[in-house]
Amino acid sequence: MADSARLTFGSLFAGIGGFDLGLERSGMACKWQVELDDFCNRGLAKHWPGVARYGDVRDVGRHNLEPVDLICGGFPCQPHSVAGKRRGAEDDRNLWPEYRRVIAELRPRWVVGENVPGIRTTILDEVLSDLEGLAYTVGALVIPACAFDAPHRRERVFVMAHLDGQFVKEFVAQRQPRKKSGNVAFGEFDLYGNWLDDQSNFCRTVDGIPSRMDRRRIGALGNAVVPQVAEWIGQQIMVAEADVGR
């Protein structure tokens, strides 16, 4: 597929590029990345040397970001995680308002957001309401890493938003791989496989991660989106785009 014909995306809170890698594997083209962390930016620069890169999400918007078909991003989870104080919208680290502002300014056809399961009882209702207020059709899925054969649970909430029609509702209701929960309003993948046998008995560590790995790398991995999940979501979006074009 010629680059000019590919769906384009921009990546907010890009981290080490989990979303970016997965969406590129699905056939999309990354146009820009926004990431504040210096360590993560060095990795992004290595793997996406030709992509425009920006630092603070507060400094970007219509004035300096190229229009894209899709905006993705896992905004900071600390205000919503059960490992923290769960102050949600009252936490200074809650950057959903900045994410919403960029969406409102650029108006992409698609939005894919990601966060921890704890967001369901902090600001998920606000996120969905905000997107609906911007005229998007919205839905949400809980997808664990083990649904794509990773040896750990790692459940994450993925918010889907589309400017046109019923695709998102159908996606949540019908396009879940391998097993379906039957939950139409809020899709949730059934867990399967032998992930429990491979999970470490030690709190907040996973087998296969060397104990000598420094905190920057562990933190970057911990914040990352599983590329296989992003790739699958991207594939469904590409199918929907192809159906519309027929």
N, C-alpha and C positions, 0 to 999 in steps of 0.2 A: 504494500500500500504506500503510495507516495506520501511524503511527510505533510504536504499541503492538504491532503484529504483525510488525515488522521484526526481523531478527537484530541483536543488539547486540554491540558490541565495545569493548574497552579497548586502548589503545596504550601499550606500554612502550617506552622509548628512542625516543620519537616523532620526534625530529629535526624536519625541516620538514614532516612529514606525508605522506610518500610512500605508506606503508601506508594511512593514514587516508583520503586522497583516493581511492585505488584501491578500497578496500572500500566507501566511500560510493557510488562510482559503480556498484558491483555491487548496491546496494540495501540495504546495512546502515547502522546508526545508531551513531555514535561516542558513548560515554557518558563516557569520561575519557581523559586523556593524561598520561603521565609523562615529563618531559624536564628535564634539569638545566641545559642551556645557555641563557643569557639571550637570545642572538641568535635561536636557534630558537624560544624561547618567545614572542618578540614576533611572529613570523610565525604561530605557532599561535593566538595570541590574536586576530590579525586575521582569520584564516580560519575559526576555530571559536570565536567569542566566547561561545557558550552552553554550551560543554563544560567540565566540571570539569577542573582542571589541577593537577598536583602536580610537585614538583621531584625530589628524590633518590629513586631506586628503593628505597633502604634504609629509607625512612620510610613506605612504603606497604604495604598488605596488606588482609586481611579487615576490619581495624578502620576503614578509611577509604575503601576502594574499593567502588563499587557492583558487585554480581554482574552478569556479562555472559555472553553465549553463546560469545564468542570472545575470546581474548587474542592480540594480535600484537606483534611487535617484532623489530627487528634489533639484538641486543645487541652491545656494542663489539667491533670486528673487530681492533683493534690487537694483541691477544695471538696472533692466528692468521694475520695477513697475511704474505705473503712479503716485504713491504716492511719488516718489523720483525724482531725477534729471535725471534719465534715461541715464546715461553715457555709459551703455552697456559694450563693451569690454574695454573701457578706465577706468572703475571703478576697483579699487583694490580688491573689493569684488567679482568680476567676477571669479568664480572658474570652469567654463566650461573647460579651458585648463587642469586642473588637472583631471577632470572627463574623458576627452578624453585620457589623458595619461594612466590612470588606465585601460581603455577599451583596448587600444593598447597593453598594457603589458599582460593582462590576456586573451584577445580574447574570451569572452563568446559568446555563440550562440545567446543570446538575450540581448538587452539593452532596458530599459524603463526609460525615463527621464520625469521630470515634472517641469513646471514653470508657471509663471503668463502670461495672454494674451499679456501683453506689450512686451514680448520677440519676438513677430512676427515682430516688427519694430526695434529691436536692433540686436540680434545675431542668430535668428532662422535659417536663411539661412546658416550661418557659421556652426551651429550645424549639420544640415542635410548634408551639404557638407563634413564636417569632417568625419562623419560616413560613407558616401558613399566612401570617400577616403580610409577608412579602410575595404572596400569591403562588407559593410552592405547594404541590401535593407532597405530603410527608409520610414517613413510616419509620419503624425502628426494628432492628433485629439484634438478638443476643447470639453471638457466634463464638464458640470456644475454639482455641487452637487445635484441640484434638479432633474437631470435625474435619480437619485436613491432615490428619495422621501425625500431628506433632505430639510428642510424648508428654504433654502436660495440658491442664485444663484451660487456663488463661481465658476466661470468658470476657468478652468486651461487647459494649453496646455500639452498634453502627446505625447512625441516623442517615436515612436516604431522603433526598428531596429532588423534585423534578418540576420544571415549570409547565409541563404539558401533560394533561390527561391522567389516566388511571394506572400508568405503568408501576408506580411505586406500590400501590395497594396490591396489585397482582403479584409483584415481586415478593412482597412480604408473605402473601398467602400461599403462593404456589411454587416459587423457585428456590426452595431449600434443598440442598444436596443430600442424597441418600435417605434421610429420614425426615418426616414432617411431624410437627407437634400438633397441627390442627388449629393453632392459635392464629386467627386472621388479623386481629387488631395489633398484636405485638408478636412478631415471629420469634421463635426460640428454638434453636437447634437441639435435637436430642444428642446426648453424649454417647459415645460408643468407643470401642477399642480398649486397649490395655494400658491406658495412660497411667492409671493408679499404680501399677506395678513398677513403672519407671520413675515415679515422682519421689524426690528425696524426702526422708523422714525429718530433715532439719528445716526449721521455719524459714521461709523466704529464700531458699536456695533450690537449685535444680541440678540434677545430675547432668554432667556434660559441660558445665561451666567451671573452668579451672578456678581453684581457690586463690591462685596468685593473680587473677585478673583484677586490675585496679578499679576504683570506685567510678571513674568516669566511664569506663567501658560497660561496667555492670549497670550503671544508671541509664546509659544510652540504650542498652538492650532492654532494660525493664520498661522504658518509655515507648519502645518501638511498636509499630503495627506489624503483625505477622504478614509478610508479603503474599503468602498463598491465599489468605483471606481477601486482601485487596485485589489480587489478580482475579479471583472468582467474581467478586463484585464488578470489577471492570469488564469482565467477559459478558455478564448479564446486561450491562449498560450498552456494550457494543452490539449485542443481539437486538436490543430494543431500538437502537439507532438505525440498524439495518432494516428492521421491520417498518419503521416510519418512512424510510427512504424508498420503499417499494411502491 
